[in-house]
Amino acid sequence: MEKNYKLEIGRNQYDRIAEVFREPNGLIPVSYDLDKDTVTFTISEQLRLHFAKFAKKNNVANRYWLAQMFLPHNIEKYLVK
């Protein structure tokens, strides 16, 4: 069974990810918290690894910075417990 992550990030950050990675990105929104202005979504391990590739090579600056959250040492901050 493939590992999935349930993450919570600010709505603006979620919107930027959707805009920069224009192809169908596989992020599955679960909920939106109006008070905190955050989006909770799930992402598969396979897709996390795909996004993390952009964080390792600085070929497109906006993808590089957005993808930092998908690196193993950063993703813990966004996990829904």
Contacts in CASP RR format, 6 or more apart in sequence:
PFRMAT RR
TARGET T0000
AUTHOR 0000-0000-0000
METHOD contacts of the structure
MODEL  1
MEKNYKLEIGRNQYDRIAEVFREPNGLIPVSYDLDKDTVTFTISEQLRLH
FAKFAKKNNVANRYWLAQMFLPHNIEKYLVK
2 44 0 8 1.000
2 45 0 8 1.000
2 46 0 8 1.000
3 44 0 8 1.000
3 45 0 8 1.000
4 42 0 8 1.000
4 43 0 8 1.000
4 44 0 8 1.000
4 45 0 8 1.000
5 42 0 8 1.000
5 43 0 8 1.000
5 44 0 8 1.000
5 45 0 8 1.000
5 48 0 8 1.000
5 75 0 8 1.000
5 79 0 8 1.000
6 30 0 8 1.000
6 40 0 8 1.000
6 41 0 8 1.000
6 42 0 8 1.000
6 79 0 8 1.000
6 80 0 8 1.000
7 40 0 8 1.000
7 41 0 8 1.000
7 42 0 8 1.000
7 43 0 8 1.000
7 69 0 8 1.000
7 75 0 8 1.000
7 78 0 8 1.000
7 79 0 8 1.000
7 80 0 8 1.000
8 33 0 8 1.000
8 38 0 8 1.000
8 39 0 8 1.000
8 40 0 8 1.000
8 78 0 8 1.000
8 80 0 8 1.000
9 38 0 8 1.000
9 39 0 8 1.000
9 41 0 8 1.000
9 69 0 8 1.000
9 78 0 8 1.000
10 36 0 8 1.000
10 37 0 8 1.000
10 38 0 8 1.000
10 39 0 8 1.000
11 32 0 8 1.000
11 37 0 8 1.000
11 38 0 8 1.000
11 39 0 8 1.000
12 37 0 8 1.000
13 66 0 8 1.000
13 69 0 8 1.000
14 27 0 8 1.000
14 29 0 8 1.000
14 39 0 8 1.000
14 41 0 8 1.000
16 62 0 8 1.000
16 66 0 8 1.000
17 25 0 8 1.000
17 27 0 8 1.000
17 66 0 8 1.000
18 25 0 8 1.000
18 27 0 8 1.000
20 62 0 8 1.000
20 63 0 8 1.000
20 66 0 8 1.000
21 51 0 8 1.000
21 63 0 8 1.000
21 66 0 8 1.000
25 47 0 8 1.000
26 43 0 8 1.000
26 44 0 8 1.000
26 47 0 8 1.000
27 41 0 8 1.000
27 42 0 8 1.000
27 43 0 8 1.000
27 47 0 8 1.000
28 41 0 8 1.000
28 42 0 8 1.000
28 43 0 8 1.000
29 39 0 8 1.000
29 40 0 8 1.000
29 41 0 8 1.000
30 40 0 8 1.000
30 41 0 8 1.000
30 42 0 8 1.000
31 39 0 8 1.000
31 40 0 8 1.000
32 38 0 8 1.000
32 39 0 8 1.000
32 40 0 8 1.000
33 39 0 8 1.000
33 40 0 8 1.000
40 80 0 8 1.000
43 51 0 8 1.000
43 70 0 8 1.000
48 70 0 8 1.000
48 75 0 8 1.000
51 67 0 8 1.000
51 70 0 8 1.000
52 67 0 8 1.000
52 70 0 8 1.000
52 71 0 8 1.000
52 72 0 8 1.000
53 67 0 8 1.000
54 60 0 8 1.000
54 63 0 8 1.000
54 64 0 8 1.000
54 66 0 8 1.000
54 67 0 8 1.000
55 64 0 8 1.000
55 67 0 8 1.000
55 68 0 8 1.000
55 70 0 8 1.000
55 71 0 8 1.000
57 64 0 8 1.000
58 64 0 8 1.000
68 74 0 8 1.000
69 75 0 8 1.000
69 77 0 8 1.000
69 78 0 8 1.000
END
